[in-house]
Amino acid sequence: MKLTKLSTEELKAELARREAAEVAPSPLKLADFSKLQKQVIDVVQGVVRDGHPSKDFQHYIYEAAMEAVYGKDIWEWWNQHSDY
């Protein structure tokens, strides 16, 4: 695509989008670890009950930790910036 075909407004909008994408989200001022705590407790109880954690426990712990620190909105930013 040739830049000369874009309007000034389109160029400014694209530049703003790119600049916003370069900024990492800020952690919550008051983190909420209650869901993370529940996930950890559930994993330990699962080990006691079943002899092993659920196969997806690492994924759930990871999600709960990210949301505790950054909030649920982290995933929109994460999906745009991560190959994870």
Secondary structure, DSSP 4 states (H G I P E B T S, - for coil): --GGGS-HHHHHHHHHHHHHHHSPPPPPSS---HHHHHHHHHHHHHHHHHSS--TTHHHHHHHHHHHHHH-TTHHHHHHHH---
